[in-house]
Amino acid sequence: MVSGIKDIARSPDSTAVMGFFRARPRVLALGEPTHGVDAPLVLRNALFRQLVEREGYRTIALESDCLMGLAVDDHVTTGAGTLDEAMERGFSHGWGEYAGNRELVRWMREHNAGRPASEQVRFAGFDGPLEMAAAASPRQALIALHAHLAARLDADLLPCTAETLDRLLGPDERWTEPAAMMDPARSFGRSAEAAELRLLADELVALLDEQAPDPRAAAARDESDRARLYGRTAVGLLRYHHWMAAASPARFARLTGLRDLMMAGNLLALAERGPVLVFAHNGHLQRERSSMRMAGRRVEWWSAGAHVSARLGAEYGLLAMAIGTMRHQGVDAPPPDTLEGILYALPEDACAFDARLLADAFGDALPARRESPYFGYAPLDPAGLRAKDGIVFVRDVSRD
């Protein structure tokens, strides 16, 4: 079995990866099975550089706050701020502390220096302004959207003033209450003010959409794209807060589904301006229905990848990553009868496989599914190989 698998192993570079597809994907997703290690980021950085230089990719999107990511994009395109400031202010979830992410931003700025805008690479976060235990206030997105419209339209076209938004939003603490994730009664999401804000956000987004044919919008593409991002984020956050306040058995299923729906909207918007490399957890990028246990219940939802794949079809490409060992988390060498165990028997530190050829090599004798002793690492399900385009395997990873 190992010899047959070795024959289809490839270097995880752009030449091999593009060979898994009939045409260049508009959204190429590279998943990782865990967070918090740099080896997948190093591999990602090398692949992105090759995709930029050989395949015309111009954007990378990471599983990080979409609004915070604007600071990184400003830095890599215009040199705004310092690298330290971009890493501190431009990433959520602590991702700015990782050496692989710092090296990515440094290289992007270096690549862009002196190039015209049409040849520059762009950075984007595609996650909502959400954490596991809380969601951000919709203030930033709503106020920015209103300001964009107010600068371009007569005041009597706007559904409200900025002062009205400020009054309805109130202090941000009412939105970011940490206890609200587990106690819906602590959420502000179904208050009278929140209901009115949902209507106003809908009106503001509709007004923005009405202006899309204006030649000035096309001429200021970046400003229009950001306004659309503010609109998607405001509507998405208000919807998310609405369900945080729901005393319903479906509450967590809706929250997880809404988060991935926000992710998908951001990815589809990025794909409108050119091919994108997306890097996130495998679970956010898979085509299959996602599931996990939360608060003692099994929760199921459709991932961002499933939504984007349904919209783009063959223009969505999925490379899922598997890992051999992560000993600092107690993940030792995989059992030899598992997918990871079979790939671990190969000598290469990292390799890539056409997922369909790998599935064909196994035939009906699928490997066992690996069990992880560490909750933060999700092994691949061999039964889902054909729902992927490629598999990237990294033999050993450490904390650094």
C-alpha positions in Angstrom: 0.0 0.0 0.0 2.8 2.5 0.9 4.6 2.0 -2.4 1.4 2.7 -4.3 0.7 5.8 -2.3 4.3 7.0 -2.7 3.9 6.9 -6.5 1.2 9.6 -6.3 2.9 11.8 -3.7 3.9 15.2 -4.9 5.7 18.2 -3.5 3.2 20.6 -2.0 4.0 23.4 -4.4 1.8 25.4 -6.9 2.8 23.2 -9.9 1.5 20.0 -8.2 -1.5 21.7 -6.6 -2.7 23.2 -9.9 -2.4 19.7 -11.5 -5.3 18.6 -9.3 -7.7 20.9 -11.2 -8.9 21.3 -14.8 -8.7 25.1 -14.5 -7.4 27.5 -12.0 -9.9 27.8 -9.0 -11.2 31.3 -8.3 -11.2 30.3 -4.6 -8.4 27.9 -3.6 -8.9 26.8 0.0 -6.1 25.4 2.1 -7.3 24.0 5.4 -5.4 23.1 8.5 -6.6 20.5 11.1 -5.5 22.5 14.1 -4.5 26.1 15.1 -1.5 27.3 17.0 1.5 25.8 15.1 3.7 27.5 12.6 4.5 24.6 10.2 1.2 24.9 8.2 1.8 28.7 8.0 5.3 28.2 6.6 3.9 25.8 3.9 1.0 28.3 3.2 3.4 31.2 2.8 5.5 29.3 0.3 2.5 28.2 -1.7 1.0 31.7 -1.8 4.3 33.2 -3.1 4.3 30.6 -5.9 0.6 31.2 -6.7 1.3 34.9 -7.0 4.4 34.5 -9.2 3.2 31.6 -11.4 -0.6 31.6 -11.3 -1.8 35.2 -11.0 -3.3 35.0 -7.5 -3.4 38.4 -5.9 -5.3 37.9 -2.6 -4.9 35.8 0.5 -7.7 35.5 3.0 -7.2 34.3 6.6 -9.6 33.1 9.3 -9.4 36.5 11.1 -11.6 39.5 11.8 -12.6 41.0 8.5 -12.6 44.6 9.8 -9.3 44.3 11.7 -7.8 42.9 8.5 -8.3 46.2 6.7 -5.3 47.6 8.8 -3.1 44.8 7.4 -4.3 45.4 3.8 -3.5 49.2 4.2 0.0 48.3 5.5 0.9 45.9 2.6 -0.6 48.1 -0.1 0.4 51.6 1.0 2.9 51.1 3.8 0.5 52.6 6.4 1.8 52.1 9.9 4.6 49.8 10.9 4.8 46.0 10.7 4.4 45.8 14.4 1.2 47.9 14.3 -0.2 45.8 11.5 0.4 42.6 13.5 -1.1 44.0 16.7 -4.1 45.8 15.2 -4.8 43.7 12.1 -5.4 40.2 13.5 -8.0 38.7 15.8 -7.7 35.4 17.9 -4.1 36.2 18.7 -3.0 35.3 15.1 -0.8 38.4 15.0 1.6 36.7 17.4 2.6 33.9 15.0 5.9 34.1 13.2 4.4 32.6 10.0 1.8 35.4 9.9 4.4 38.1 10.5 6.6 36.7 7.7 3.5 36.7 5.4 2.8 40.4 6.0 6.4 41.3 5.7 6.8 39.6 2.4 3.6 41.1 1.0 4.7 44.6 1.9 8.1 44.0 0.3 6.5 42.5 -2.8 4.1 45.5 -3.2 6.7 48.3 -2.7 7.0 50.2 -6.0 4.4 48.2 -7.8 1.2 49.7 -9.3 -2.1 48.9 -7.5 -3.1 46.4 -10.3 0.0 44.2 -9.6 -0.2 44.4 -5.8 -1.1 41.5 -3.5 -3.9 42.1 -1.1 -4.7 40.8 2.4 -8.1 40.1 3.9 -9.6 38.6 7.0 -12.8 36.8 6.2 -14.1 35.8 9.6 -16.7 38.0 11.3 -15.8 40.1 14.3 -16.5 37.2 16.5 -14.8 35.2 19.3 -15.9 31.9 20.8 -17.2 33.6 23.8 -18.6 36.9 22.4 -19.5 39.0 19.4 -18.4 42.5 18.7 -20.7 45.5 18.7 -22.1 46.4 15.2 -21.0 50.0 15.9 -17.9 50.1 13.7 -19.6 48.6 10.7 -22.8 50.6 10.9 -21.1 53.9 11.5 -18.6 53.4 8.7 -21.4 52.4 6.3 -23.5 55.4 7.2 -20.5 57.7 6.8 -19.8 56.3 3.4 -23.3 57.0 2.2 -23.6 60.4 3.9 -20.5 61.6 2.1 -22.1 60.8 -1.3 -25.8 61.2 -1.0 -28.3 63.9 0.1 -29.2 63.7 3.8 -32.9 63.2 3.0 -32.1 59.9 1.2 -30.6 58.4 4.4 -32.9 56.4 6.7 -31.4 58.0 9.8 -28.7 60.2 11.2 -25.4 59.1 12.7 -26.7 60.4 16.0 -29.7 58.1 15.8 -27.4 55.1 15.2 -25.2 56.2 18.1 -28.2 56.5 20.4 -29.6 53.1 19.4 -26.2 51.4 19.7 -25.5 52.7 23.2 -22.3 51.6 25.0 -20.5 48.7 23.3 -20.5 46.7 26.6 -24.2 45.9 26.1 -23.2 44.0 23.0 -20.0 42.3 24.2 -21.3 41.0 27.5 -19.3 37.8 28.0 -22.1 35.9 29.8 -24.4 36.3 26.8 -22.9 33.3 24.9 -24.2 30.9 27.5 -27.1 32.9 28.9 -29.4 34.3 26.2 -31.1 36.5 28.8 -27.9 38.5 29.1 -27.9 39.3 25.4 -29.0 42.7 23.9 -29.8 41.1 20.6 -33.6 41.1 20.9 -34.1 44.5 22.5 -36.2 47.2 20.8 -33.1 49.1 19.9 -31.5 46.0 18.2 -34.7 45.4 16.2 -34.7 49.0 15.0 -31.0 48.8 14.1 -31.7 45.7 12.0 -34.3 47.6 10.0 -31.9 50.6 9.6 -29.0 48.3 8.5 -31.2 46.7 5.9 -32.2 50.2 4.6 -28.6 51.4 4.5 -27.4 48.2 2.6 -30.3 48.6 0.1 -29.3 52.2 -0.4 -25.7 51.2 -1.0 -26.9 48.6 -3.6 -29.0 51.1 -5.4 -25.8 53.2 -6.0 -23.9 50.3 -7.6 -24.4 51.4 -11.2 -23.0 54.9 -10.4 -19.7 55.3 -12.4 -18.2 56.9 -9.3 -18.6 53.6 -7.5 -16.7 51.7 -10.2 -14.0 54.4 -10.2 -13.5 54.0 -6.4 -13.6 50.2 -6.3 -11.7 49.9 -3.0 -14.0 52.3 -1.2 -17.1 50.6 -2.6 -15.8 47.1 -1.7 -15.2 48.3 1.9 -18.7 49.8 2.1 -20.1 46.5 1.0 -18.0 44.8 3.7 -19.3 47.2 6.3 -22.9 46.4 5.2 -22.4 42.6 5.3 -20.8 42.8 8.7 -23.4 45.1 10.2 -26.3 42.9 9.0 -24.4 39.7 10.0 -23.6 40.9 13.5 -27.1 42.1 14.2 -28.5 38.8 13.0 -25.9 36.9 15.2 -26.8 39.0 18.3 -30.5 38.3 17.6 -29.8 34.6 17.9 -27.5 35.0 20.9 -30.6 36.2 22.6 -32.8 33.3 21.5 -34.0 30.8 24.2 -34.2 28.0 21.6 -32.7 24.5 21.2 -31.5 25.7 17.8 -29.5 28.6 19.2 -26.0 27.2 18.8 -26.8 25.6 15.4 -27.9 29.0 14.1 -24.9 30.8 15.6 -22.4 28.4 14.1 -24.2 28.5 10.8 -24.4 32.3 10.8 -20.7 32.7 11.4 -19.8 30.5 8.4 -22.4 32.3 6.3 -20.7 35.6 7.1 -17.4 34.0 6.1 -18.8 32.7 2.8 -20.2 36.2 1.9 -16.8 37.7 2.5 -15.0 35.0 0.4 -17.5 35.4 -2.5 -17.0 39.2 -2.5 -13.2 38.7 -2.6 -13.5 36.3 -5.5 -15.2 39.0 -7.5 -11.9 40.9 -7.9 -9.7 37.8 -8.7 -8.4 34.5 -7.6 -8.0 34.0 -3.8 -6.0 31.7 -1.6 -8.0 31.0 1.6 -6.4 29.6 4.7 -8.5 28.5 7.7 -9.4 25.4 9.7 -10.5 22.4 7.6 -13.9 22.6 9.3 -14.7 26.0 7.9 -13.6 25.0 4.3 -15.1 21.5 3.8 -17.9 20.8 1.4 -19.7 18.3 3.8 -22.1 19.3 6.5 -20.2 20.3 9.7 -20.9 19.0 13.2 -19.7 19.3 16.7 -20.9 19.0 20.3 -21.8 22.3 22.1 -23.4 22.6 25.5 -24.1 18.9 25.6 -25.9 18.9 22.2 -24.9 17.8 18.7 -24.8 20.9 16.5 -24.8 20.7 12.6 -24.4 23.5 10.1 -23.1 24.2 6.6 -19.5 25.5 6.5 -18.3 28.6 4.5 -16.6 26.2 2.1 -19.9 24.4 1.5 -21.6 27.7 0.7 -18.8 28.9 -1.6 -18.6 25.5 -3.4 -22.4 25.6 -4.0 -22.1 29.0 -5.6 -18.8 28.5 -7.6 -18.9 24.9 -8.4 -15.6 23.8 -10.0 -14.2 27.2 -9.4 -13.9 26.3 -5.7 -10.8 24.1 -4.9 -10.2 22.4 -1.6 -6.9 21.2 -0.2 -7.4 19.7 3.3 -4.4 19.3 5.5 -3.5 16.3 7.8 -0.7 16.1 10.4 1.4 13.2 11.6 2.6 14.2 15.0 2.1 17.2 17.3 3.9 15.9 20.3 3.7 19.0 22.4 0.0 18.4 22.5 0.3 14.6 23.1 -0.4 13.7 19.5 2.2 11.0 18.8 2.8 8.9 15.7 -0.5 7.8 14.2 -1.6 4.2 14.2 -0.4 2.5 10.9 -4.0 1.6 9.8 -5.2 5.2 9.8 -4.9 7.6 6.8 -2.4 9.7 8.7 -0.5 6.5 9.7 -0.2 5.4 6.1 1.0 8.8 5.0 3.4 9.0 8.0 5.2 5.9 6.6 6.5 8.0 3.7 9.9 9.7 4.2 8.9 13.2 3.0 8.4 16.0 5.6 5.5 17.3 3.6 3.7 16.1 0.5 0.5 16.6 -1.5 -1.9 14.1 -3.1 -4.7 14.3 -5.6 -7.6 13.3 -3.3 -9.4 11.3 -6.0 -6.2 9.3 -6.8 -5.7 8.7 -3.1 -9.2 7.4 -2.7 -8.8 5.2 -5.8 -5.6 3.8 -4.2 -7.5 2.7 -1.2 -10.5 1.4 -3.1 -13.1 -0.2 -0.8 -10.4 -0.8 1.9 -10.6 2.7 3.5 -8.1 3.4 6.3 -9.5 3.7 9.9 -10.3 7.1 11.2 -7.7 8.4 13.6 -8.7 9.4 17.1 -7.0 12.4 18.6 -6.1 12.7 22.3 -6.1 16.5 21.8 -9.4 18.2 21.3 -7.8 21.0 19.2 -6.7 18.6 16.5 -9.3 17.2 14.1 -8.0 14.2 12.0 -9.3 13.7 8.5 -12.2 11.4 7.8 -11.1 8.9 5.1 -14.7 8.6 4.0 -14.7 12.2 2.9 -11.7 12.0 0.6 -13.7 12.4 -2.6 -15.3 15.6 -1.3 -11.8 17.2 -1.5 -9.5 18.0 -4.4 -6.2 17.5 -2.7 -4.7 16.4 0.6 -1.6 18.1 2.0 0.3 16.1 4.7 2.8 17.5 7.1 4.7 14.8 8.9 5.7 16.5 12.2 4.8 19.8 13.7 5.9 21.5 16.9 4.8 24.5 18.8 7.4 26.7 17.0 
